[in-house]
Amino acid sequence: MGDVLMLALRRLRAPLIALILAYAVSVFGLAVIPGVDPEGRVDSLGFFHAFYIISYTATTIGFGELPHAFTGAQRAWVMFSIYLSVICWAYTFGSVLALVQDATFRGALARSRFVARVCRLEEPFYIIAGYGQSGTALAHALDETGVRTVIVELRPERASHVDVEVFHQPVPALAADARWPDVLCDAGAKQPNCKALIVLVGDDEMAQTIAVGASTLNPDLEVVARVHSPFARANLDAFPMIKVIDPFETFATNLGLAISAPAVLWVEEWLSSVPGSHCPKPFMMPKGHWLLFGFGRFGQAVAHELERVGCTWTAVDPNESLKEEEHLVRLDYSTQSLRNAGLENAVGVVVCTDRDVVNLSLVSRARRIKPDLIVVVRQNHVADASLIEAAKADLVFVKGELMTRECLQLLITPTRNRFLMMVREQGSEMAEQIGVRLLTELEERVPYLWVFRCFASYPGLREILTHPGKQPLRLDELLIDPLNPAERLRAVPLLLLRGTQAVTLPSLETELRSGDLLLFAGRRGVEDLQRRFQMEPSPIGYVRTGVEPARGWLFRRIEHWRQHRARRLARRQRRHVQA
């Protein structure tokens, strides 16, 4: 607000000075010009009465000769004051209108409002730098999960789209360059409730500047940056709080998993889909020779991954500026060129040019030559989604959707992301075991995921975790219905985190300790039932004995008195038997 006030005063300095001088001259002249009272005596108005008369006369809201009729000289001076003040007021109003329409002033006012809205945020929020296709998709996904977001976009026409789009909660947006530190500060990068900054700008150099600047301003702030070049990735890897996502490399890795370890990709898709929906079908790609149309950054990432999983490939690209490559063929995209490139001997094609129309035509030509071909296609623009869908490709790369999923896994569900990375490392055998457990317990539905925290600070777990005795808390006890111990909860423990240790598919006989974190997958509502173990100690006793413990202070005291009385009677009986 200070910047807005200073800018307004600077632009209105001349008209305000003119207006003040006009009032000063008018009041001074009216005060010193002598008047005549009804008895004919000389009587001056004084500065207060002069200012009072000029106040309503200069603004043309009224006129009156007070406290008595004016002389000719006074009336002439009032007439001069009216013309002078009206001209100055018109000059001032015109300057105000010009100021309101000035782009600099409107930008400063918008920024001031933006800062005020960000400062009023009390909930945790995320900053999204870049509001293109990926930024828009991520903002809506975060809004659906109930997470507040703040948008910073360089292009004003994109930033203005936030005001017309439908969000469940208001989203502050600013059209500014996020490379400037003061812009990041205004967006809340230094506020304690700012959880992360997601950089989704199109230029790698700009992305590096924003990510490094945010990490310097707030070393504790988690930063997720999208980059495409290995050089940019290497630069950002030097900062521990910056997580780098290369969408081309990520998709290529998923394609490689579909070829070499389809069970791993199936588990990832299963646990990353919408909870409650049908389980995705297992998806696998054949091993063999692949044809790549387009050899830019995306095509090169796919080619590298195909080599890693043991597939051969040939790239077709008419661009003469590409460097020489053994498997690169510089041909056009005509039907004859596709035949010459060996399409008939390929098991699949990856269509990865940066133009959707070209991609669709290539898919059509390739299928006319070989109808049973596996087709992977790149979608560049959201507006072309229906056209790409009509092509019925086996796999579609949409950068916005991929970035949304990766960011949500990193920021919203980091435990799930860690589990999926461990499954990748352990390979198909572990993925198949997880798939069998999920199918057995949850059938073919996408489960809900949650983290159960075994902390002694919870009232229900304090006693059993601090004084476990001979009956420590076991994992299988958390899978018993606390309302009906005869029933088991439909959930699968996927991951146990204990300090630096991480165990996938932990044994149900595992004894739990304070500080343990458990990742569960289960049916809807199971999480709420498990939370009962944290709220009060009675559910643990209920699932162990089958007898519901007394609730409330009075009933617990009565139960304690009954147990004490029973023990005392037992001791008397033992003494009587011994006697």
WOVENJO-V199943 format. One record per pair of residues at least 24 apart in sequence whose ideal C-beta (glycine too) atoms are under 8 Angstrom apart, sorted by the first residue. I is the first residue (numbers start at 1). J is the second residue. Records with the same first field share a line. If there is no record, write none. Layout:
BEGIN
I = J / J
END
This chain:
BEGIN
1 = 112 / 116
3 = 108 / 111 / 112
4 = 105 / 108 / 109 / 112
7 = 104 / 105 / 108
8 = 99 / 105
11 = 95 / 98 / 99 / 102 / 105
12 = 92 / 95 / 96 / 99
14 = 95
15 = 88 / 91 / 92 / 94 / 95 / 96
16 = 92
18 = 88 / 91 / 92
19 = 85 / 88 / 89 / 91 / 92
21 = 88
22 = 58 / 81 / 84 / 85 / 87 / 88
23 = 51 / 54 / 58 / 85
25 = 81 / 84
26 = 54 / 58 / 77 / 80 / 81 / 84 / 85
27 = 51 / 54
29 = 77 / 80 / 81
30 = 54 / 74 / 77 / 78 / 81
33 = 71 / 73 / 74 / 77
34 = 71 / 73
35 = 68 / 70 / 71 / 74
36 = 68 / 71
37 = 68
38 = 68
43 = 68
45 = 74
53 = 78
54 = 81 / 85
57 = 81 / 82 / 85
58 = 82 / 85 / 86 / 89
59 = 85 / 89
60 = 86
107 = 175
110 = 174 / 175
111 = 174 / 176 / 186
114 = 172 / 173 / 174 / 186 / 187
115 = 186
117 = 170 / 172
118 = 150 / 172 / 186 / 187 / 188 / 191
119 = 188 / 191
121 = 148 / 150 / 172 / 188 / 191 / 193
122 = 193
123 = 148 / 193
124 = 148 / 193 / 194 / 195
125 = 149 / 150 / 188 / 193 / 194 / 195
126 = 150 / 194 / 195 / 196 / 197 / 198 / 411
127 = 151 / 152 / 184 / 187 / 188 / 189 / 194 / 196 / 197 / 198
128 = 152 / 198 / 200
129 = 153 / 178 / 197 / 198 / 199 / 200 / 201 / 210
130 = 154 / 178 / 199 / 200 / 201 / 202
131 = 158 / 159 / 161 / 162 / 173 / 200
132 = 158 / 200 / 202 / 400
133 = 381 / 382 / 399 / 400
134 = 200 / 226 / 399 / 400 / 403 / 404
135 = 198 / 200
136 = 161 / 165 / 400
137 = 400 / 401 / 403 / 404
138 = 198 / 200 / 400 / 403 / 404 / 407 / 408
139 = 167 / 171
140 = 165 / 167
141 = 404 / 408
142 = 408 / 412
143 = 167 / 168 / 169 / 171
144 = 168
145 = 408 / 412
147 = 412
150 = 174 / 187 / 188
152 = 176 / 178 / 183 / 184 / 187
154 = 178 / 201
178 = 210
179 = 206 / 209 / 210 / 213
181 = 213 / 217
184 = 210 / 213 / 214 / 217
185 = 217
189 = 214 / 217 / 218 / 221
190 = 217 / 218
194 = 218 / 221
195 = 222 / 411
196 = 221 / 222 / 223 / 224 / 411
197 = 221 / 222 / 223 / 224
198 = 223 / 224 / 225 / 407 / 411
199 = 223 / 224 / 225 / 226
200 = 226 / 403
201 = 226
204 = 228 / 229 / 231 / 232
205 = 232
207 = 232
208 = 232 / 235 / 236
211 = 236 / 239 / 242
212 = 236 / 239 / 242
215 = 239 / 241 / 242
222 = 411
224 = 407 / 410 / 411
226 = 403
228 = 297
229 = 297
243 = 410
245 = 403 / 406 / 407 / 410
246 = 301
247 = 399 / 402 / 403 / 406
248 = 297 / 298 / 301 / 302
249 = 301
250 = 402 / 406
251 = 298 / 301 / 302 / 397 / 402
252 = 298 / 301 / 302 / 304 / 305
253 = 305
255 = 285 / 302 / 305 / 306 / 350 / 376 / 395
256 = 305 / 306 / 308 / 309
257 = 424
258 = 283 / 284 / 285 / 395
259 = 284 / 285 / 286 / 287 / 306 / 309 / 311
260 = 287 / 309 / 310
261 = 424 / 427 / 428 / 431
262 = 428
263 = 428 / 431 / 432 / 435
264 = 423 / 424 / 427 / 428 / 431
266 = 431 / 435
267 = 420 / 423 / 431 / 434 / 435
268 = 420 / 423 / 424
270 = 435 / 438 / 446
271 = 416 / 419 / 420 / 446 / 447 / 449 / 521
272 = 405 / 409 / 416 / 420
273 = 446
274 = 446
275 = 446 / 447 / 448 / 449 / 524
276 = 445 / 446 / 448 / 524
277 = 445 / 446
278 = 444 / 445 / 446
279 = 439 / 444 / 445 / 446
283 = 395
285 = 348 / 374 / 394 / 395
286 = 347 / 348 / 374
287 = 311 / 347
288 = 312 / 346 / 347 / 348
289 = 313 / 314 / 342 / 345 / 346 / 347
290 = 314 / 346 / 347 / 348 / 349 / 350
291 = 315 / 316 / 338 / 341 / 342 / 343 / 346 / 348 / 349 / 350 / 366
292 = 316 / 349 / 350 / 352
293 = 317 / 333 / 349 / 350 / 351 / 352 / 353 / 359 / 362
294 = 351 / 352 / 353 / 354 / 378
295 = 319 / 322 / 325 / 328
296 = 352 / 353 / 354
298 = 352 / 378 / 397
299 = 350 / 352
302 = 350 / 352
303 = 327
314 = 341 / 342 / 346
316 = 341
333 = 358 / 361 / 362 / 365
334 = 365
335 = 365 / 368 / 369
338 = 362 / 365 / 366 / 369
339 = 369
343 = 369 / 370 / 373
344 = 369 / 370
346 = 370 / 373
347 = 373 / 374
348 = 373 / 374 / 375 / 376 / 394
349 = 373 / 374 / 375 / 376
350 = 376 / 377
351 = 375 / 376 / 377 / 378 / 393
352 = 376 / 377 / 378 / 397
353 = 378
354 = 378 / 380
355 = 380
356 = 380 / 381 / 384 / 387 / 388
359 = 388
360 = 387 / 388 / 391
363 = 391 / 393
364 = 391
413 = 449
415 = 451 / 495 / 497 / 517 / 519
416 = 449 / 519
418 = 495 / 497 / 502
419 = 494 / 495 / 504 / 519
422 = 495 / 502 / 504
423 = 504
426 = 504
430 = 504 / 505
433 = 505
434 = 494 / 504 / 505
437 = 492 / 505
438 = 492 / 521
441 = 490 / 491 / 492 / 522
442 = 490 / 492 / 521 / 522 / 523
445 = 523
447 = 491 / 492 / 521 / 522 / 523
448 = 521 / 522 / 523 / 524 / 526 / 527
449 = 494 / 519 / 520 / 521
450 = 519 / 520 / 522 / 527 / 530
451 = 517 / 518 / 519 / 520
452 = 478 / 517 / 518 / 520 / 530
453 = 516 / 517 / 518 / 534
454 = 512 / 513 / 514 / 515 / 516 / 517 / 518
455 = 514 / 515
456 = 514
458 = 534 / 535
459 = 534 / 535 / 536 / 537
460 = 532 / 533 / 534 / 535 / 536 / 537 / 538 / 539 / 540
461 = 514 / 533 / 534 / 537 / 540
462 = 537
463 = 537
464 = 537 / 540
465 = 512 / 513 / 514
466 = 514
468 = 511
471 = 544
472 = 511 / 512
473 = 511 / 512 / 540
474 = 508 / 509 / 510 / 511 / 512
475 = 506 / 507 / 508 / 509 / 510 / 511 / 512 / 518
476 = 508 / 509
477 = 540 / 543 / 544
478 = 512 / 518 / 530 / 533
479 = 508
480 = 543
481 = 529 / 543
482 = 529 / 530 / 532 / 533 / 539 / 542 / 543
483 = 529 / 532
485 = 542 / 543 / 546
489 = 522 / 526 / 529 / 530
490 = 522 / 523 / 526
491 = 520 / 521 / 522 / 523 / 526 / 530
492 = 520 / 521 / 522
493 = 518 / 519 / 520
494 = 519 / 520 / 521
495 = 519
END
